[in-house]
């Protein structure tokens, strides 16, 4: 492994446009290649961000010996096949959330990662935000006693367009995989994996989920009440309730800078923790350091948590009548139409 960890970007879409800028503030890491199903799109992305090499197929970046880590930011159903091919090529991975489109897909990727000993992490940037790190330390230190409940919501208003990826079930569209993953992961981070999931919501005409309210039941009185929507905007706030106080995570909770600690009998304490860069740097630092150290997964975003969250989303989707599937043609040769 070189002293500098060399990254490749697979799928130069909106999230990749934002994330790649944060390499400027990450020591020992650099984006050196980008791949798209459209060579023009890859070359334009490379030009905007000073990236050395642009490829018109995913297979080409997998074969590049000068790429150590791949950041996968294609639509959710394409993550599975790309991740499996990358692992077998020995490429470490940072895979955008949701990790895959299905629970079975996530289980297969994790199984191959463990068989090959290659590093993989879900790109759940929330867990690495300094304000969330502070929240977890406060909770672990007993600042609010035993955590009994979590509330969180995340929603945006989007006009229905069946041609848009957000509403196209074949591209992993719907609120759950795009936004619900944040509320589910936040609750799982603090309370663990529930015994039961109860979901209610509605669907778009395409069959993708428009909105969902989720109840996580832990079987001992602990609960999480969560909301997500593509139909209407939601504040994007979270609260963590304990036996001796609570913590407000100010909007938007999935990349916050401020939390407010309410201890019983004390004045509220406002705590602000700024991010490095646009906030993506923290997960890039984690992956870079793990790969350099030869680790196979992150202690902050472990694969067991990714599998748990994927299962929770799958159970919710099933109750809503949503049928997600992995893309069996996610890694075609040159000439395939762009679907990023």
C-alpha contacts under 8 A as a table, 3 or more apart, distances in Angstrom:
res1	aa1	res2	aa2	distance
1	X	5	X	7.65
1	X	68	X	7.94
1	X	292	X	7.05
2	X	5	X	6.39
3	X	28	X	6.85
3	X	292	X	7.73
4	X	28	X	4.65
4	X	29	X	5.55
4	X	30	X	7.30
5	X	28	X	6.04
5	X	29	X	4.76
5	X	30	X	6.55
5	X	68	X	6.22
5	X	69	X	7.41
5	X	288	X	6.39
5	X	291	X	7.95
5	X	292	X	7.35
6	X	29	X	5.96
6	X	30	X	5.27
6	X	31	X	5.96
6	X	32	X	6.12
6	X	66	X	6.95
6	X	67	X	5.21
6	X	68	X	5.21
6	X	69	X	6.40
7	X	29	X	7.15
7	X	30	X	5.87
7	X	31	X	4.48
7	X	32	X	5.79
7	X	33	X	6.83
7	X	67	X	5.60
7	X	68	X	5.92
7	X	69	X	4.80
7	X	70	X	5.71
7	X	71	X	7.16
8	X	31	X	5.72
8	X	32	X	5.94
8	X	33	X	4.60
8	X	34	X	5.40
8	X	35	X	7.66
8	X	61	X	7.23
8	X	67	X	6.00
8	X	68	X	7.69
8	X	69	X	6.19
8	X	70	X	4.73
8	X	71	X	6.16
9	X	12	X	6.72
9	X	16	X	7.38
9	X	31	X	7.31
9	X	33	X	6.31
9	X	34	X	4.53
9	X	35	X	6.23
9	X	70	X	5.81
9	X	71	X	4.93
9	X	72	X	6.32
9	X	73	X	7.50
10	X	34	X	5.95
10	X	35	X	5.00
10	X	36	X	6.39
10	X	58	X	6.84
10	X	70	X	6.76
10	X	71	X	5.98
10	X	72	X	4.84
10	X	73	X	5.96
10	X	74	X	6.71
11	X	16	X	7.26
11	X	34	X	7.60
11	X	35	X	6.24
11	X	36	X	5.36
11	X	72	X	6.42
11	X	73	X	5.03
11	X	74	X	4.71
11	X	340	X	5.96
12	X	15	X	7.86
12	X	16	X	5.40
12	X	17	X	6.58
12	X	34	X	7.19
12	X	35	X	7.26
12	X	36	X	6.53
12	X	41	X	7.55
12	X	42	X	6.77
12	X	45	X	6.61
12	X	73	X	7.07
12	X	74	X	7.76
12	X	340	X	7.50
13	X	16	X	5.35
13	X	17	X	6.19
13	X	73	X	7.04
13	X	74	X	7.42
13	X	340	X	6.47
14	X	17	X	5.11
14	X	18	X	6.63
15	X	18	X	5.29
15	X	19	X	6.13
15	X	73	X	7.08
16	X	19	X	5.03
16	X	20	X	5.82
16	X	73	X	6.39
17	X	20	X	5.80
17	X	21	X	7.06
17	X	45	X	7.85
18	X	21	X	5.84
18	X	22	X	7.59
18	X	278	X	7.78
19	X	22	X	5.67
19	X	23	X	7.68
19	X	278	X	7.76
19	X	280	X	5.62
19	X	281	X	7.72
20	X	23	X	5.72
20	X	31	X	7.25
20	X	49	X	7.55
21	X	24	X	6.19
21	X	49	X	7.36
22	X	25	X	5.60
22	X	26	X	6.81
22	X	277	X	5.68
22	X	278	X	6.56
22	X	279	X	7.76
22	X	280	X	6.20
22	X	281	X	5.28
23	X	26	X	5.05
23	X	27	X	7.93
23	X	29	X	6.53
23	X	30	X	6.00
23	X	31	X	7.09
23	X	281	X	6.78
23	X	284	X	7.63
24	X	27	X	7.96
24	X	30	X	7.91
25	X	276	X	7.32
25	X	277	X	6.51
25	X	281	X	6.82
26	X	29	X	5.97
26	X	281	X	6.21
26	X	284	X	7.15
26	X	285	X	6.19
27	X	285	X	7.83
28	X	288	X	7.67
29	X	288	X	6.67
31	X	34	X	7.98
31	X	51	X	6.21
32	X	51	X	5.11
32	X	52	X	5.24
32	X	53	X	6.38
32	X	67	X	7.27
33	X	46	X	7.49
33	X	51	X	5.86
33	X	52	X	5.91
33	X	53	X	4.61
33	X	54	X	5.75
33	X	55	X	7.65
33	X	61	X	7.24
33	X	67	X	7.43
34	X	42	X	6.06
34	X	45	X	7.64
34	X	46	X	6.63
34	X	51	X	7.35
34	X	53	X	6.44
34	X	54	X	4.99
34	X	55	X	6.18
34	X	61	X	7.25
35	X	39	X	7.69
35	X	42	X	5.70
35	X	54	X	5.85
35	X	55	X	4.54
35	X	56	X	5.87
35	X	57	X	5.92
35	X	58	X	5.58
35	X	60	X	7.67
35	X	61	X	6.20
36	X	39	X	6.23
36	X	41	X	6.65
36	X	42	X	5.29
36	X	55	X	6.38
36	X	56	X	5.25
36	X	57	X	5.64
36	X	58	X	6.42
36	X	338	X	7.49
36	X	340	X	7.74
37	X	42	X	7.99
37	X	56	X	5.16
37	X	57	X	4.99
37	X	58	X	6.97
37	X	334	X	7.11
37	X	335	X	7.33
37	X	336	X	6.38
37	X	337	X	6.60
37	X	338	X	5.04
37	X	339	X	7.63
37	X	340	X	7.89
38	X	41	X	5.23
38	X	42	X	6.31
38	X	56	X	5.24
38	X	57	X	7.40
38	X	337	X	7.47
38	X	338	X	5.85
39	X	42	X	4.99
39	X	43	X	6.03
39	X	54	X	7.07
39	X	55	X	5.93
39	X	56	X	3.90
39	X	57	X	7.52
40	X	43	X	5.17
40	X	44	X	6.12
40	X	56	X	7.68
41	X	44	X	5.15
41	X	45	X	6.19
42	X	45	X	5.16
42	X	46	X	6.13
42	X	54	X	5.30
42	X	55	X	6.27
42	X	56	X	6.65
43	X	46	X	5.02
43	X	47	X	6.07
43	X	53	X	7.92
43	X	54	X	5.27
43	X	55	X	7.61
44	X	47	X	5.10
44	X	48	X	6.27
45	X	48	X	5.21
45	X	49	X	6.32
45	X	51	X	7.94
46	X	49	X	5.32
46	X	50	X	5.67
46	X	51	X	4.52
46	X	52	X	6.82
46	X	53	X	6.95
46	X	54	X	6.21
47	X	50	X	5.38
47	X	51	X	6.54
48	X	51	X	7.96
51	X	54	X	7.65
55	X	58	X	7.26
55	X	60	X	6.27
55	X	61	X	6.57
56	X	60	X	7.60
56	X	334	X	6.70
57	X	60	X	5.67
57	X	61	X	7.32
57	X	332	X	7.69
57	X	333	X	6.46
57	X	334	X	5.59
58	X	61	X	5.54
58	X	62	X	6.50
58	X	82	X	7.81
58	X	331	X	6.42
58	X	332	X	7.87
58	X	333	X	7.99
59	X	62	X	5.13
59	X	63	X	6.41
59	X	331	X	6.92
59	X	332	X	7.84
59	X	333	X	7.12
60	X	63	X	5.18
60	X	64	X	6.46
61	X	64	X	5.06
61	X	67	X	7.69
62	X	85	X	7.65
62	X	86	X	6.09
62	X	89	X	6.59
62	X	91	X	7.48
63	X	89	X	7.45
64	X	67	X	5.88
65	X	68	X	7.73
67	X	70	X	7.37
67	X	91	X	7.48
68	X	91	X	5.70
68	X	92	X	6.32
69	X	91	X	5.45
69	X	92	X	4.51
69	X	93	X	5.48
69	X	94	X	7.41
70	X	86	X	7.83
70	X	91	X	6.52
70	X	92	X	6.21
70	X	93	X	4.97
70	X	94	X	6.26
71	X	93	X	6.00
71	X	94	X	4.78
71	X	95	X	5.92
71	X	96	X	7.55
72	X	79	X	6.85
72	X	82	X	7.93
72	X	83	X	7.91
72	X	93	X	7.32
72	X	94	X	6.28
72	X	95	X	4.83
72	X	96	X	6.01
73	X	79	X	7.86
73	X	95	X	6.73
73	X	96	X	5.45
74	X	78	X	6.22
74	X	79	X	6.63
74	X	96	X	7.99
74	X	340	X	5.32
75	X	78	X	5.75
75	X	79	X	7.05
75	X	171	X	5.74
75	X	172	X	6.49
75	X	339	X	7.72
75	X	340	X	6.02
76	X	79	X	5.52
76	X	96	X	7.93
76	X	97	X	7.58
76	X	98	X	6.29
76	X	99	X	6.93
76	X	100	X	5.34
76	X	101	X	5.37
76	X	171	X	6.61
76	X	172	X	5.37
76	X	177	X	7.76
76	X	326	X	7.88
77	X	80	X	6.55
77	X	100	X	5.96
77	X	101	X	4.88
77	X	170	X	7.48
77	X	171	X	6.06
77	X	172	X	5.80
77	X	325	X	6.47
77	X	326	X	4.32
77	X	327	X	4.96
77	X	330	X	7.79
78	X	81	X	6.04
78	X	82	X	6.39
78	X	100	X	7.62
78	X	326	X	6.50
78	X	327	X	5.33
78	X	328	X	7.94
78	X	329	X	7.95
78	X	330	X	4.90
78	X	331	X	7.89
79	X	82	X	5.33
79	X	83	X	5.77
79	X	95	X	7.14
79	X	99	X	6.92
79	X	100	X	5.60
79	X	101	X	7.89
79	X	330	X	7.80
80	X	83	X	5.29
80	X	84	X	6.24
80	X	100	X	5.80
80	X	101	X	7.88
80	X	105	X	5.91
80	X	106	X	7.12
80	X	109	X	6.57
80	X	326	X	6.67
80	X	327	X	7.74
81	X	84	X	5.20
81	X	85	X	6.25
81	X	327	X	7.45
81	X	328	X	7.13
81	X	329	X	7.89
81	X	330	X	5.91
81	X	331	X	6.58
82	X	85	X	5.26
82	X	86	X	6.06
82	X	330	X	6.65
82	X	331	X	6.26
83	X	86	X	5.01
83	X	87	X	6.05
83	X	93	X	7.31
83	X	95	X	7.82
83	X	109	X	6.66
84	X	87	X	5.24
84	X	88	X	6.30
84	X	109	X	5.94
84	X	112	X	7.01
85	X	88	X	5.21
85	X	89	X	6.22
86	X	89	X	4.93
86	X	90	X	6.27
86	X	91	X	5.20
86	X	92	X	7.44
86	X	93	X	7.63
87	X	90	X	4.98
87	X	91	X	5.46
87	X	92	X	6.78
87	X	93	X	7.76
87	X	112	X	7.15
87	X	113	X	6.37
87	X	116	X	7.04
87	X	118	X	6.28
88	X	91	X	7.56
88	X	116	X	7.25
90	X	116	X	7.83
90	X	118	X	6.37
91	X	118	X	7.02
91	X	119	X	7.96
92	X	118	X	5.71
92	X	119	X	4.84
92	X	120	X	5.90
92	X	291	X	7.33
93	X	119	X	6.21
93	X	120	X	4.64
93	X	121	X	6.31
94	X	120	X	5.97
94	X	121	X	5.04
94	X	122	X	5.80
94	X	123	X	5.83
94	X	287	X	7.33
95	X	99	X	6.02
95	X	120	X	7.47
95	X	121	X	6.26
95	X	122	X	4.90
95	X	123	X	5.51
96	X	99	X	5.89
96	X	122	X	5.86
96	X	123	X	4.68
96	X	124	X	7.28
97	X	100	X	7.47
97	X	122	X	6.05
97	X	123	X	5.69
97	X	124	X	6.21
97	X	177	X	7.59
97	X	178	X	7.56
97	X	181	X	7.13
98	X	101	X	6.98
98	X	122	X	7.75
98	X	177	X	5.43
98	X	178	X	6.75
98	X	181	X	6.18
98	X	310	X	7.46
99	X	106	X	6.67
99	X	122	X	5.85
99	X	123	X	7.94
99	X	306	X	7.26
99	X	310	X	7.36
100	X	103	X	7.37
100	X	105	X	6.05
100	X	106	X	5.59
100	X	310	X	7.66
100	X	326	X	7.40
101	X	105	X	6.91
101	X	106	X	7.87
101	X	172	X	6.24
101	X	177	X	7.43
101	X	324	X	5.90
101	X	325	X	5.90
101	X	326	X	5.70
102	X	105	X	5.16
102	X	106	X	6.44
102	X	310	X	6.96
102	X	311	X	7.91
102	X	314	X	6.41
102	X	324	X	6.27
102	X	325	X	6.19
102	X	326	X	6.76
103	X	106	X	5.15
103	X	107	X	6.19
103	X	307	X	7.09
103	X	310	X	5.41
103	X	311	X	5.29
103	X	314	X	6.21
104	X	107	X	5.06
104	X	108	X	6.27
105	X	108	X	5.25
105	X	109	X	6.37
105	X	326	X	6.93
106	X	109	X	5.19
106	X	110	X	6.17
106	X	307	X	6.39
106	X	310	X	7.15
107	X	110	X	5.22
107	X	111	X	6.05
107	X	307	X	6.69
108	X	111	X	5.04
108	X	112	X	6.24
109	X	112	X	5.28
109	X	113	X	6.13
110	X	113	X	4.94
110	X	114	X	6.17
110	X	120	X	7.95
110	X	303	X	6.93
111	X	114	X	5.22
111	X	115	X	6.17
112	X	115	X	4.90
112	X	116	X	6.00
113	X	116	X	5.28
113	X	117	X	5.67
113	X	118	X	5.39
113	X	119	X	6.84
113	X	120	X	6.78
113	X	296	X	7.97
114	X	117	X	5.05
114	X	118	X	7.03
114	X	296	X	7.77
117	X	296	X	5.89
118	X	296	X	5.58
119	X	290	X	7.88
119	X	291	X	6.75
119	X	295	X	6.50
119	X	296	X	3.99
119	X	297	X	5.33
120	X	296	X	6.68
120	X	297	X	5.80
120	X	303	X	7.80
121	X	287	X	7.55
121	X	297	X	6.29
121	X	298	X	6.59
121	X	301	X	6.73
121	X	302	X	7.13
121	X	303	X	6.84
122	X	301	X	7.00
122	X	303	X	7.77
122	X	306	X	6.78
123	X	283	X	6.97
124	X	127	X	6.26
124	X	128	X	7.85
124	X	182	X	7.79
124	X	283	X	7.82
124	X	301	X	7.40
125	X	128	X	5.45
125	X	129	X	6.64
125	X	254	X	7.85
125	X	255	X	7.50
125	X	279	X	7.56
125	X	280	X	6.38
125	X	282	X	7.33
125	X	283	X	5.78
126	X	129	X	5.41
126	X	132	X	6.94
126	X	182	X	7.84
126	X	186	X	7.98
126	X	254	X	5.05
126	X	255	X	5.52
127	X	132	X	6.15
127	X	133	X	6.80
127	X	300	X	6.99
127	X	301	X	7.15
128	X	132	X	6.82
128	X	133	X	6.36
128	X	282	X	5.62
128	X	283	X	6.01
128	X	300	X	7.71
129	X	132	X	5.28
129	X	133	X	6.21
129	X	255	X	6.27
129	X	256	X	7.12
129	X	257	X	7.80
129	X	275	X	6.55
129	X	279	X	6.71
129	X	282	X	6.78
130	X	133	X	4.94
130	X	134	X	6.18
130	X	257	X	7.38
130	X	273	X	5.54
130	X	274	X	6.70
130	X	275	X	6.29
131	X	134	X	5.05
131	X	135	X	6.22
131	X	256	X	6.23
131	X	257	X	5.40
131	X	258	X	6.17
131	X	259	X	6.70
131	X	271	X	7.77
131	X	272	X	6.63
131	X	273	X	5.03
131	X	274	X	7.40
132	X	135	X	4.79
132	X	136	X	6.22
132	X	256	X	7.35
133	X	136	X	5.24
133	X	137	X	6.32
134	X	137	X	5.07
134	X	138	X	6.19
135	X	138	X	5.17
135	X	139	X	6.23
135	X	247	X	7.83
135	X	259	X	7.47
136	X	139	X	5.10
136	X	140	X	6.02
136	X	190	X	7.75
137	X	140	X	5.06
137	X	141	X	6.03
138	X	141	X	5.08
138	X	142	X	6.44
138	X	143	X	5.32
138	X	144	X	7.73
139	X	142	X	5.26
139	X	143	X	5.66
139	X	144	X	6.39
139	X	145	X	7.45
139	X	147	X	7.64
140	X	143	X	7.64
142	X	145	X	4.77
142	X	146	X	7.03
143	X	244	X	7.66
143	X	245	X	7.55
143	X	263	X	7.09
144	X	147	X	7.17
144	X	241	X	7.39
144	X	242	X	4.92
144	X	243	X	6.23
144	X	244	X	4.72
144	X	245	X	4.47
144	X	246	X	5.78
144	X	247	X	7.74
144	X	262	X	7.80
144	X	263	X	6.29
145	X	242	X	5.28
145	X	243	X	4.98
145	X	244	X	5.02
145	X	245	X	7.02
146	X	242	X	5.05
146	X	243	X	5.40
146	X	244	X	7.62
147	X	150	X	7.95
147	X	190	X	7.68
147	X	191	X	7.27
147	X	222	X	7.94
147	X	240	X	6.95
147	X	241	X	5.72
147	X	242	X	4.08
147	X	243	X	6.62
148	X	191	X	7.97
148	X	221	X	7.43
148	X	222	X	4.77
148	X	223	X	6.70
148	X	240	X	7.97
148	X	241	X	5.85
148	X	242	X	5.34
148	X	243	X	6.94
149	X	191	X	7.91
149	X	222	X	5.57
149	X	223	X	4.95
149	X	224	X	5.42
149	X	225	X	7.90
149	X	240	X	6.15
149	X	241	X	5.15
149	X	242	X	7.01
150	X	187	X	6.12
150	X	190	X	7.94
150	X	191	X	7.98
150	X	223	X	6.69
150	X	224	X	4.62
150	X	225	X	6.44
150	X	238	X	7.32
150	X	239	X	5.77
150	X	240	X	4.69
150	X	241	X	6.14
151	X	187	X	7.84
151	X	224	X	5.75
151	X	225	X	5.00
151	X	226	X	5.73
151	X	238	X	5.40
151	X	239	X	5.17
151	X	240	X	6.61
152	X	183	X	5.77
152	X	187	X	7.96
152	X	225	X	6.79
152	X	226	X	5.03
152	X	227	X	6.54
152	X	236	X	7.09
152	X	237	X	5.78
152	X	238	X	4.16
152	X	239	X	6.53
152	X	253	X	7.97
153	X	183	X	6.43
153	X	226	X	5.62
153	X	227	X	4.54
153	X	228	X	5.71
153	X	234	X	6.39
153	X	235	X	6.85
153	X	236	X	5.13
153	X	237	X	5.92
153	X	238	X	6.67
154	X	179	X	6.34
154	X	180	X	7.23
154	X	182	X	7.76
154	X	183	X	7.05
154	X	227	X	6.40
154	X	228	X	4.95
154	X	229	X	6.75
154	X	233	X	7.66
154	X	234	X	5.51
154	X	235	X	6.66
154	X	236	X	4.47
154	X	237	X	7.32
155	X	175	X	7.95
155	X	179	X	6.95
155	X	227	X	7.67
155	X	228	X	5.05
155	X	229	X	4.31
155	X	230	X	5.76
155	X	231	X	7.60
155	X	232	X	6.22
155	X	233	X	4.74
155	X	234	X	4.57
155	X	235	X	7.40
155	X	236	X	6.88
156	X	229	X	6.20
156	X	230	X	5.11
156	X	231	X	6.66
156	X	232	X	5.35
156	X	233	X	3.95
156	X	234	X	6.36
157	X	229	X	7.61
157	X	230	X	5.39
157	X	231	X	4.97
157	X	232	X	4.11
157	X	233	X	4.88
158	X	230	X	5.69
158	X	231	X	5.96
158	X	232	X	7.24
159	X	231	X	7.57
160	X	167	X	7.01
160	X	204	X	7.71
161	X	164	X	5.44
161	X	167	X	6.59
162	X	165	X	7.84
162	X	167	X	5.53
162	X	168	X	6.05
162	X	206	X	6.53
163	X	167	X	7.23
163	X	168	X	6.70
164	X	167	X	5.68
164	X	168	X	6.32
165	X	168	X	5.00
165	X	169	X	7.94
165	X	171	X	5.91
165	X	172	X	7.51
165	X	173	X	5.78
166	X	171	X	7.73
166	X	172	X	7.42
166	X	173	X	4.24
166	X	174	X	5.78
166	X	175	X	7.94
166	X	178	X	7.89
167	X	173	X	4.68
167	X	174	X	5.70
167	X	204	X	7.35
167	X	206	X	6.63
167	X	208	X	5.85
168	X	171	X	5.44
168	X	172	X	6.59
168	X	173	X	4.83
168	X	174	X	7.56
168	X	206	X	6.51
168	X	208	X	6.69
169	X	172	X	5.01
169	X	173	X	4.77
169	X	174	X	7.03
169	X	206	X	6.74
169	X	207	X	6.51
169	X	208	X	5.30
169	X	323	X	7.96
169	X	324	X	6.81
170	X	173	X	7.15
170	X	324	X	7.43
170	X	325	X	7.26
170	X	327	X	7.70
172	X	177	X	6.89
172	X	324	X	6.62
172	X	325	X	7.82
173	X	177	X	7.13
173	X	178	X	7.29
173	X	208	X	5.85
173	X	209	X	7.72
174	X	177	X	6.33
174	X	178	X	6.60
174	X	208	X	4.66
174	X	209	X	4.58
174	X	210	X	5.95
174	X	211	X	7.98
174	X	230	X	7.26
175	X	178	X	5.39
175	X	179	X	5.41
175	X	180	X	5.95
175	X	208	X	7.78
175	X	209	X	5.71
175	X	210	X	5.76
175	X	211	X	5.92
175	X	212	X	7.48
175	X	228	X	6.26
175	X	229	X	5.41
175	X	230	X	5.52
176	X	179	X	5.64
176	X	180	X	4.06
176	X	181	X	6.09
176	X	209	X	6.94
176	X	211	X	7.73
176	X	212	X	7.41
176	X	228	X	6.99
176	X	313	X	6.63
176	X	317	X	7.41
177	X	180	X	5.85
177	X	181	X	5.57
177	X	313	X	7.34
178	X	181	X	6.43
179	X	182	X	5.65
179	X	183	X	7.33
179	X	228	X	6.28
179	X	229	X	7.44
180	X	183	X	5.36
180	X	184	X	6.10
180	X	227	X	7.42
180	X	228	X	5.37
180	X	229	X	7.91
180	X	313	X	7.60
181	X	184	X	5.18
181	X	185	X	5.89
181	X	309	X	7.26
181	X	310	X	7.99
181	X	313	X	7.05
182	X	185	X	5.25
182	X	186	X	6.07
182	X	254	X	6.55
183	X	186	X	5.13
183	X	187	X	6.29
183	X	226	X	6.26
183	X	227	X	7.45
183	X	228	X	7.65
184	X	187	X	5.34
184	X	188	X	6.13
184	X	226	X	7.44
184	X	309	X	6.30
184	X	312	X	7.38
184	X	313	X	7.50
185	X	188	X	5.01
185	X	189	X	5.94
185	X	305	X	7.94
185	X	309	X	5.86
186	X	189	X	5.16
186	X	190	X	6.62
187	X	190	X	5.37
187	X	191	X	5.88
187	X	192	X	7.28
187	X	224	X	6.34
188	X	191	X	5.25
188	X	192	X	4.46
188	X	193	X	5.58
188	X	194	X	7.85
188	X	305	X	7.49
188	X	308	X	7.91
188	X	309	X	7.03
189	X	192	X	5.91
189	X	305	X	7.68
191	X	194	X	7.80
193	X	218	X	7.54
193	X	308	X	6.48
193	X	309	X	7.94
194	X	197	X	7.10
194	X	216	X	5.69
194	X	217	X	5.49
194	X	218	X	4.45
194	X	219	X	7.56
195	X	216	X	7.58
195	X	217	X	5.91
195	X	218	X	5.08
195	X	219	X	6.17
196	X	216	X	5.98
196	X	217	X	5.09
196	X	218	X	6.76
196	X	219	X	7.78
197	X	214	X	6.92
197	X	215	X	5.78
197	X	216	X	4.90
197	X	217	X	6.33
197	X	312	X	6.95
197	X	315	X	6.92
197	X	316	X	6.76
198	X	214	X	5.71
198	X	215	X	5.08
198	X	216	X	6.66
198	X	316	X	6.89
198	X	319	X	7.72
199	X	212	X	6.54
199	X	213	X	5.74
199	X	214	X	4.63
199	X	215	X	6.52
199	X	316	X	5.32
199	X	319	X	6.19
199	X	320	X	6.79
200	X	212	X	5.54
200	X	213	X	5.39
200	X	214	X	6.71
200	X	319	X	7.50
200	X	320	X	6.46
201	X	209	X	7.49
201	X	210	X	7.32
201	X	211	X	5.24
201	X	212	X	4.18
201	X	213	X	6.17
201	X	320	X	6.50
202	X	209	X	6.00
202	X	210	X	5.54
202	X	211	X	5.66
202	X	212	X	6.84
202	X	320	X	7.14
203	X	206	X	7.70
203	X	207	X	5.70
203	X	208	X	5.58
203	X	209	X	4.28
203	X	210	X	4.87
203	X	211	X	7.18
203	X	320	X	7.78
204	X	207	X	5.46
204	X	208	X	5.48
204	X	209	X	6.04
204	X	210	X	5.58
205	X	208	X	7.43
207	X	322	X	6.38
208	X	322	X	6.33
209	X	212	X	7.41
209	X	317	X	7.84
209	X	320	X	7.45
209	X	322	X	6.66
210	X	229	X	5.90
210	X	230	X	5.37
210	X	231	X	5.74
211	X	227	X	7.67
211	X	228	X	5.63
211	X	229	X	4.02
211	X	230	X	6.08
211	X	231	X	6.42
212	X	227	X	5.85
212	X	228	X	5.43
212	X	229	X	6.35
213	X	225	X	7.42
213	X	226	X	5.70
213	X	227	X	4.48
213	X	228	X	6.56
214	X	224	X	7.83
214	X	225	X	5.86
214	X	226	X	5.01
214	X	227	X	6.24
214	X	316	X	7.44
215	X	223	X	6.94
215	X	224	X	5.73
215	X	225	X	4.85
215	X	226	X	6.46
216	X	223	X	5.39
216	X	224	X	4.92
216	X	225	X	6.57
217	X	220	X	7.98
217	X	221	X	7.44
217	X	222	X	6.55
217	X	223	X	4.99
217	X	224	X	6.98
218	X	221	X	6.55
218	X	222	X	5.37
218	X	223	X	5.98
219	X	222	X	6.98
228	X	234	X	7.74
229	X	232	X	5.98
229	X	233	X	7.12
229	X	234	X	7.55
230	X	233	X	7.40
235	X	251	X	6.42
235	X	252	X	7.19
236	X	250	X	7.88
236	X	251	X	5.00
236	X	252	X	4.62
236	X	253	X	5.73
236	X	254	X	7.63
237	X	248	X	7.70
237	X	249	X	5.98
237	X	250	X	5.48
237	X	251	X	4.63
237	X	252	X	5.70
237	X	253	X	5.10
238	X	248	X	6.07
238	X	249	X	5.06
238	X	250	X	6.92
238	X	251	X	7.65
238	X	253	X	5.95
239	X	246	X	6.95
239	X	247	X	5.66
239	X	248	X	4.62
239	X	249	X	5.99
240	X	246	X	5.46
240	X	247	X	5.16
240	X	248	X	6.61
241	X	245	X	6.37
241	X	246	X	4.38
241	X	247	X	6.65
242	X	245	X	5.25
242	X	246	X	5.50
244	X	263	X	6.32
244	X	264	X	5.52
245	X	261	X	7.75
245	X	262	X	5.39
245	X	263	X	4.54
245	X	264	X	5.24
246	X	261	X	6.32
246	X	262	X	5.24
246	X	263	X	6.71
247	X	259	X	6.72
247	X	260	X	5.55
247	X	261	X	4.63
247	X	262	X	5.93
248	X	259	X	5.54
248	X	260	X	5.06
248	X	261	X	6.64
248	X	262	X	8.00
249	X	252	X	7.81
249	X	253	X	5.53
249	X	256	X	6.94
249	X	258	X	6.55
249	X	259	X	4.57
249	X	260	X	6.63
250	X	253	X	5.80
250	X	256	X	6.40
250	X	257	X	7.75
250	X	258	X	5.85
250	X	259	X	5.80
250	X	260	X	7.68
251	X	254	X	7.88
251	X	256	X	6.37
252	X	255	X	5.98
252	X	256	X	5.58
253	X	256	X	4.96
255	X	279	X	7.32
256	X	259	X	7.61
257	X	272	X	5.47
257	X	273	X	5.19
257	X	274	X	5.48
257	X	275	X	7.13
258	X	270	X	6.99
258	X	271	X	5.61
258	X	272	X	4.34
258	X	273	X	6.39
259	X	270	X	6.03
259	X	271	X	5.37
259	X	272	X	6.54
260	X	268	X	6.40
260	X	269	X	5.47
260	X	270	X	4.44
260	X	271	X	6.03
261	X	268	X	5.56
261	X	269	X	4.98
261	X	270	X	6.41
261	X	271	X	7.60
262	X	266	X	7.02
262	X	267	X	6.86
262	X	268	X	4.71
262	X	269	X	6.59
263	X	266	X	5.39
263	X	267	X	7.26
263	X	268	X	6.93
275	X	278	X	6.79
275	X	279	X	5.17
275	X	282	X	7.93
276	X	279	X	5.59
276	X	280	X	7.79
276	X	281	X	6.08
276	X	282	X	7.02
277	X	280	X	7.07
277	X	281	X	6.22
278	X	281	X	7.11
279	X	282	X	6.31
280	X	283	X	5.83
280	X	284	X	6.49
281	X	284	X	4.96
281	X	285	X	5.98
282	X	285	X	5.13
282	X	286	X	6.31
283	X	286	X	4.95
283	X	287	X	6.27
284	X	287	X	5.29
284	X	288	X	6.02
285	X	288	X	5.10
285	X	289	X	6.00
286	X	289	X	5.33
286	X	290	X	6.08
286	X	298	X	7.47
287	X	290	X	5.07
287	X	291	X	6.01
287	X	298	X	7.55
288	X	291	X	5.32
288	X	292	X	6.13
289	X	292	X	5.13
289	X	293	X	6.11
290	X	293	X	5.09
290	X	294	X	6.14
290	X	295	X	5.12
290	X	296	X	7.46
290	X	297	X	7.29
290	X	298	X	6.92
291	X	294	X	5.07
291	X	295	X	5.92
291	X	296	X	7.58
292	X	295	X	7.79
295	X	298	X	7.49
297	X	301	X	7.82
297	X	302	X	6.04
297	X	303	X	6.85
298	X	301	X	5.27
298	X	302	X	5.10
298	X	303	X	7.72
299	X	302	X	5.29
301	X	305	X	6.73
301	X	306	X	7.33
302	X	305	X	5.52
302	X	306	X	6.66
303	X	306	X	4.93
303	X	307	X	6.19
304	X	307	X	5.17
304	X	308	X	6.18
305	X	308	X	4.96
305	X	309	X	6.15
306	X	309	X	5.27
306	X	310	X	6.11
307	X	310	X	5.10
307	X	311	X	6.16
308	X	311	X	5.18
308	X	312	X	6.33
309	X	312	X	5.01
309	X	313	X	6.22
310	X	313	X	5.17
310	X	314	X	6.10
311	X	314	X	4.93
311	X	315	X	6.14
312	X	315	X	5.17
312	X	316	X	6.26
313	X	316	X	5.11
313	X	317	X	6.05
314	X	317	X	5.05
314	X	318	X	6.13
315	X	318	X	5.16
315	X	319	X	6.37
316	X	319	X	5.21
316	X	320	X	6.34
317	X	320	X	5.09
317	X	321	X	6.17
317	X	322	X	4.95
317	X	323	X	6.99
317	X	324	X	7.99
318	X	321	X	5.06
318	X	322	X	5.65
318	X	323	X	6.82
319	X	322	X	7.61
327	X	330	X	5.41
329	X	332	X	5.90
332	X	336	X	6.49
333	X	336	X	6.74
